Amino acid sequence: MDDAIHRSLGLTDEEYGDICRIIGRDPNHLELAMYAVMWSEHCSYKSSRIHLKRLPTEAPWVLVGPGENAGVVDVGDGIAAALRIESHNHPSAIEPYQGAATGVGGILRDIFTMGARPIAIMDPLRFGPLDDPRSRWIAEGVVSGVSGYGNSVGVPTIGGETVFDETYKGNPLVNVLCLGLLPTERLVLGQATGVGNLAVLLGSSTGRDGIGGVSVLASAGFSDEESDAEKRPSVQVGDPFEEKRLIEACLELLDARLVVGIQDLGGAGLACATSETASRGGMGMDVDVNAIPRREQGMEPFEVMTSESQERMLAIVEPADLERVLAICERWEVRAAMIGIVTPGPATGDADGGRLRILDGFDGDVLCDIPAASLHEDAPLYNRPCIAPAGFDEATRTLDTEPMPASTDVAAELLELLADNRWVFSQYDHQLFLNTVEGPGGDAAVLRLKHPVTGVDTGRGMALTTDGNHRWCAVDPRQGTALTVAESLLNLACVGARPLAVVNCLNFGNPEHPEVMWQLSEAIDGMAEACIAFDSPVIGGNVSLYNESLGSDIDPTPVVGMFGLIDSLERRPPGVGLVNGGRLLLLGTTQPELGGSRWARARGHRGGRLPSIDFAEHLRVAGVTRSLVASGLLAGVHDVSNGGLAVALTEMAVRSNLGISAARIANVAELFSESPSRVIVCVPPENITAVENVCSGAGVPVSRIGVAGGDRISVKGLLDIALADAVSAWTDRIPSALGAGTAQD
């Protein structure tokens, strides 16, 4: 074999040598293709595994942590919650609709693979600037893909983020989170056990769409836009109606106890599903490549095994149950084919077992014979060089830049920071299942917690938020990531929830650049520090690398998904709003630091130093906020984060169509600072003393800063604008650019 083939598949010379040593010979083309996709950055995490080990992953309530298809936590009442977040960045840059749609489909399968019914989706999205036609085209396609798949399959999209920034021009970030519920006894893992058990492929037939997607797209950046047409066949094509049938068939199989183990087919397709289920169970597997249903003629074995065609699952079943499995699948109109047999492995005492063999018919030629575990357990592990970027002072955590610019027009500077994502959320159905208490647009989404089988309402609630801040992390990835986790915690507190678990989507540039690896390592340390302080284990996640375009890496963008519980959901949270005559109180203390803020970035300032965080103080503010939300004393609540007090106050005003009059904000730095551990509450006058007493008792600073009412937004000595102008800037910016026929390829 021409050893140059391995390079075209993304394998280095050293990796090719490792493969030869593992199998004791030169690999054939099928084997090489399978190693190439399984040892890709997307599947093997070869550049990040060494760092991810530093994250906290355990707690008494964690049933399943990282390493399975989704993390699972016990939420009480015999119910468990499954949570997962994934990225589909590179496919969405090439084919926005299908890239986003199949991202939704894949994350749904990660959830019902665990035995959980998917009940909610969130979509943190990031695109290039609104004045760039291609970025608008990508944004419209992605939003359509999320809505087209999620709405059709019948799972509500209840929140997320939409960010437009120059750093994502040419390389959007399309992250998708899914939450599912299951009775604890239905939990199942992706393992193949029991010699002689059968591997049954469920769902769609296998085609050439998505072949090599994880290596062609997810393990390389974009060199030029003209390469899109060549890469487009590597993007998968989704069918939400097939997915809906697959969900119902799989859950019925699990309820009937007919499945020993189950695995979805995502990145690397059957190469991944067969090898991972076998090796997790300490077994081997024989696979008949001819038994795999195909939708295209003339497919080669390597195409069949590495195709990422969507809406497919691999179930491990006992031979005696095969007919019942096939009957249930037929009733749901889901294709099912027995394609493999579980064979002995080390777990059975067979030291020579654990082989993954691909056969040309069960009695035919052996096309592939390799150790099943070698496709992922033996994948390379790199400790790549980490170097702080030029100008970063690690002692002071400061990134040197030009002096902070002066403010010239506070009103104009505020208006340019306003943008409502309502146009995006309007594309999604967020009330499916009728569980949604607080939908898109608030600090966090809230769902009623009902038993997933009986439908009995527990009287409790669940809260979800996704947060990321590339501006913070571009200045200091460690502190920026810790601040992001802290923001998530406070978002949950604003709806009355306490945190239970975290999932992450780590979006970074080219890991072969030492500065990028430093960013990733620092971000992981910041996340670990915050999650330990907040007792919020990381139960799963995703690493997306090679996010670069034309040689330029994106700003580091770790996205945090945090899941929490509301112990008693007696009333709807007050939400981001005001009441006429309500008094505005600020909980917490402002640090007049503008480093990493939206205001500074809009002025072209990219460095400085981030505000500090005291984790104990942050927990006190969050605890007081939860208590006040539960007490019913508040008419409105909103955390202070992106855009500082200026944007937080304005968001409360425009959503309520009420003006505000504020004081005791000394200067522009206090107005736009994004320092943590701060919450604005709107309090009816008769409740002010009670609220202040609660804060005083918890040792949380509280100050009266204003009153709601009128038709202007004013901050004494700093700002005075008409409410109508703020409403216009808030509501019109995104709709005027998207959905109006202005986007183009």
NORURNOR-V283149 format. One record per run of one state. SS is the DSSP state (h for helix, s for strand, l for the rest). FROM is the first residue (numbers start at 1). LEN is the number of residues. If there is no record, write none. Layout:
<<SS & FROM & LEN> <SS & FROM & LEN>>
This chain:
<<l & 1 & 4> <h & 5 & 4> <l & 9 & 4> <h & 13 & 11> <l & 24 & 5> <h & 29 & 10> <l & 39 & 2> <h & 41 & 4> <l & 45 & 4> <h & 49 & 4> <l & 53 & 9> <s & 62 & 3> <l & 65 & 6> <s & 71 & 6> <l & 77 & 2> <s & 79 & 9> <l & 88 & 1> <h & 89 & 6> <l & 95 & 1> <h & 96 & 17> <l & 113 & 4> <s & 117 & 11> <l & 128 & 5> <h & 133 & 21> <l & 154 & 3> <s & 157 & 8> <l & 165 & 1> <h & 166 & 3> <l & 169 & 4> <s & 173 & 11> <h & 184 & 3> <l & 187 & 11> <s & 198 & 6> <l & 204 & 2> <s & 206 & 1> <l & 207 & 6> <h & 213 & 4> <l & 217 & 5> <s & 222 & 1> <l & 223 & 2> <h & 225 & 10> <l & 235 & 5> <h & 240 & 16> <l & 256 & 5> <s & 261 & 4> <l & 265 & 4> <h & 269 & 12> <l & 281 & 3> <s & 284 & 5> <h & 289 & 3> <l & 292 & 2> <s & 294 & 1> <l & 295 & 6> <h & 301 & 6> <l & 307 & 5> <s & 312 & 6> <l & 318 & 1> <h & 319 & 13> <l & 332 & 4> <s & 336 & 8> <l & 344 & 2> <h & 346 & 3> <l & 349 & 6> <s & 355 & 5> <l & 360 & 6> <s & 366 & 6> <h & 372 & 4> <l & 376 & 16> <s & 392 & 2> <l & 394 & 4> <s & 398 & 2> <l & 400 & 10> <h & 410 & 6> <l & 416 & 6> <h & 422 & 4> <l & 426 & 6> <h & 432 & 3> <l & 435 & 1> <s & 436 & 3> <l & 439 & 6> <s & 445 & 6> <l & 451 & 6> <s & 457 & 11> <l & 468 & 2> <h & 470 & 6> <l & 476 & 1> <h & 477 & 17> <l & 494 & 4> <s & 498 & 10> <l & 508 & 6> <h & 514 & 20> <l & 534 & 3> <s & 537 & 8> <l & 545 & 3> <s & 548 & 2> <l & 550 & 2> <s & 552 & 2> <l & 554 & 3> <s & 557 & 10> <l & 567 & 16> <s & 583 & 5> <l & 588 & 10> <h & 598 & 5> <l & 603 & 5> <s & 608 & 2> <l & 610 & 5> <h & 615 & 17> <l & 632 & 2> <s & 634 & 6> <l & 640 & 4> <h & 644 & 13> <l & 657 & 3> <s & 660 & 3> <l & 663 & 5> <h & 668 & 5> <l & 673 & 6> <s & 679 & 5> <l & 684 & 1> <h & 685 & 14> <l & 699 & 3> <s & 702 & 7> <l & 709 & 3> <s & 712 & 4> <l & 716 & 3> <s & 719 & 4> <h & 723 & 15> <l & 738 & 8>>
